[in-house]
């Protein structure tokens, strides 16, 4: 008979520590030092050194100088899990969790021709809400989701800039150079916040989701009335938004195209647009 005492439980404790170490890595922090790992996990230095050494020896982690990153062997193991996975079935629970946490409508947008289309959503329970439905087509040059979809698709951006930029509200960007600058700022920040660009009195913030080839899949968007989502509220929600977008990306086996180039970690502040451009 197998004992149910402490010795049998010990391996589970080791697995929990290994899980904590692997969880310390993210798309925004793909490389960590031993000090970073210790601070993220709260584990003793000796434990971190011992477990990280074993993880490197077995291919779970790769060592680059004095930094570590998740090993390519992990990607090999993850491939069967993402094979034939319906991305919307991955997206929907994340949208619902974010909606339940923040209280506002959360959508997933994809590019379709020269438009953006809502392909999934979790609607707010507030009576006052921004009208949205799955399948709705919207312009790409106005709003935070469009900004994100353009920021990582140069061909789509060229197509949009070659067309007319319709004035939808008083703050819609209709100048091509201003739109180009705003899109570039979005790429540097890793997210976008807009207010009143597509609809007066409405705010939105969006972040990108990528596939395994680091190609853009779509944008996770939080949207609602500016009355409940003024700029300062949107700024507070940036980290929650980025965490949700990263969760979807990782569950789909994706990676961020700018990680190798040292993408800046977002600070939680809104994008600083060029002079004369609306927020």
Buried (B, 14 or more C-beta within 10 A) or exposed (E): EEEEEEEEEEEEEEEEBBEBBBEBBBBBEBBBEBEBBBEBBEBEEEBBBEBBEEBBEEEBBBEEEEEBBBBEEBEEEBEEEBEEEEBBEBBBEBBBBBBEEBBBBBBBBBBEEBBBBBBBBBBBEEEEBBEBEEEBEBBBBBBBBBBBBBBBBEEBBEBBBEEEBEEBBEBBBEEBEBBBBBBBBBBEBBBBBBBBBBBEEBBBBBBBBBBBEBEBBBBBBBBBBBEBBEBEBBBEBBBBBBBBBBBBBBBBBBBBBBBEEEBEEBEEEBBEBEEEBBB
